[in-house]
Amino acid sequence: MQSIRLRRRVLLSAIATLLVAPATPFAVLAQSSASDELRGANYVYARPAARSRTSSNRARYRKRAGRLPSADVADARIGVTLWRADPSRATGRSSTRDIVQVGSETKSWSLVRVGSDTELATGDLFRVGIETLRSGYLYVINRPIRADGTTGDPYLVFPTRRIRGGDNSVVAGRMVMIPTPPDEPPFQTTDPYGDVVGEELIILVTPSPIDIETREDRYRVPAELPESWITEWGAPTETFELVGGAGAAYTRVERAAATNPARLLTPSEPLPQIVHMLAAKPGSPMLARALLRVRRTLASP
C-alpha cells in the first residue's frame, strides 16, 4: 500500500487532531470532547524554571482522552503543537513570519496554532513542534490511516540530517520543529488517493539512542517496526489540550527555541498545544501515538 509521500515540500497528509490512538485508530475521534476536566499548566506540563522570572503559568488544559493509573510520573510528558501557515494573518509584536522558498518564489506566511478539532484541507501548509520533559532521544514515524482503518507504509521522518544535522537529543524545554525553519518550507497537505482520513505520528523518546539509521531525508521503514515499538513501549496515556491556544500566532520565543538547541523554553513561555501524559517509569522509553485528522476529498460524480 502506497503511503502519502513525505518530501521536503510535500510531507505528511494532514495534522489536526492530536489525540492518543487507541487500538482502533479513529474510535477516539468521536470521544474527543468526552471529558471537560481542567488542570493547571503546572500539573500538566511543568517545565524547569531555569532562567525564568516566574516558575508558574496561569494557562489551563482540558482533558481530551485517556486515563492514567493512580501513580503519575511528573516528567513522563510529550508535548505536540501544530502550526498552519496562514498567508493573510497579520502578526503582532511578539509573533513572527515564516519566509520560505517555494519553487522560484519566496513566500511569507504567519504560522497559527491549530486545535484538535480542526481538519486540514489539501494544499494547507504547516509545521509541527515536539518537546518533552524527560531527557533522551527523539524518534518520529508517520503512517497514513485510510478510510477502511488500514495503515499505509510507515516513514521515519525524524531524525534526518536535514534537521539539526541529525541531532535528535532532547531535554526539558527544547523544541524540535519538523521541519526546522528556515532549512525547509512547511509541509503541504496532499491526498492523491482520496481515501486517507488521518495520519498517525508515533513519537518515541528513549533514554539512550536506538539502532536505527539516520539518512539525509525521511525514508520508508518496515511495517513491523512501529508495531514493535507500540508492543514494547506503549503505555496508558491521558491527553490534554491547551485552553484558548488554538489561533495563537507562532511567537519569536518559539522560533528562537526551534532554531537554537541551546535556547530552552521556560514555564512562563508558550506551552505545547497538546500534552500526552504517559505511565512511563523513570528510565524507560516514552511512546505517544498522535492521530491527525484529514478532511476527506470526495470523488467527483
PyMOL commands that set and color helices and strands:
alter all, ss='L'
color gray80, all
select helices_A, chain A and resi 25-31+41-44+164-166+224-233+252-259
alter helices_A, ss='H'
color red, helices_A
select strands_A, chain A and resi 19-20+38-40+60-66+77-86+97-102+105-113+125-132+136-146+155-158+169-170+176-178+187-188+196-206+219-220+237-242+274-278+286-293
alter strands_A, ss='S'
color yellow, strands_A
deselect
rebuild
show_as cartoon
